[in-house]
Amino acid sequence: MPPRLGDLDLRGILYVSREHAPLITPEDRLSSEAAEILVAILQNPDMAASMRERLSRIPRPEITIIMDRVLERAGREQSWGTPPILDACIAVAAADPTQGKRLAAFLRERPSAQITPSLIPKMADEPWASDLIEAWRNADVSPQVKRAITVRKKDGHLQV
């Protein structure tokens, strides 16, 4: 009984990635509702804003776990303009102010070369963003980012 598939490349068929199928383990300690939300926002982060109401009903310990997983995925980004995962981060931060502080700390740790001007208007109105934007205004970010901060401040969208 020779292997009939021995000469076929099955990598495309057998490929399973955390990018496409997030693994939720028992260690995540999530309710079925929280696990469903996590899968949805990891698979379609640009649709996370529509999950804000559901996220606001999730208990704080589960929101923390969700943010852990979202930030883990966000850590793979190499350029911080408006990647889709940012929408997921903002949605989780809107559900719990503590998560907003975590997101601000996460973004503050990004290398200044990764911060792009388009990030500023995306997050300028978020309550957790003002201290972060002020830090960037005084940091070694590109002149274009500093210009975006100045423009948003002049428009009255920032209280920095």
DACORMO-V888449 format. One line per field, one symbol per residue. ss: DSSP state (~ for helix, > for strand, _ for the rest). phi: phi as a letter, one per 20 degrees, with the letter a starting at -180 (. if undefined). psi: psi as a letter, one per 20 degrees, with the letter a starting at -180 (. if undefined). Layout:
ss->???
phi->???
psi->???
This chain:
ss->__________~~~~___________~~~___~~~~~~~~~~~~_~~~~~~~~~~~~___~~~~~~~~~~~~~~~_____>___~~~~~~~~~~~~_~~~~~~~~~~~~___~~~>__~~~~~~______~~~~~~~~_____~~~~~~~~~~~~______
phi->.fffdgeeeegfeefccffdcfedegffldfffffffggffffcffdfgfegffffeefggffffffgfffgfffefdcddcfgffffgffffffbgfffffffffffffggfeedgfffffdgeffeeffffffffedeefgffffffffffffnecdd
psi->nqohjhiqojghhippqhhhnpporhhhlqrhgghggggghhhmhijhhijggghiipqghhhggghghghgghiiqipnemqhhhggghgghhhohhhghggggghhiqqhhipqhihghhihjphihghghgghhjalrqhhghghggghghijiqm.
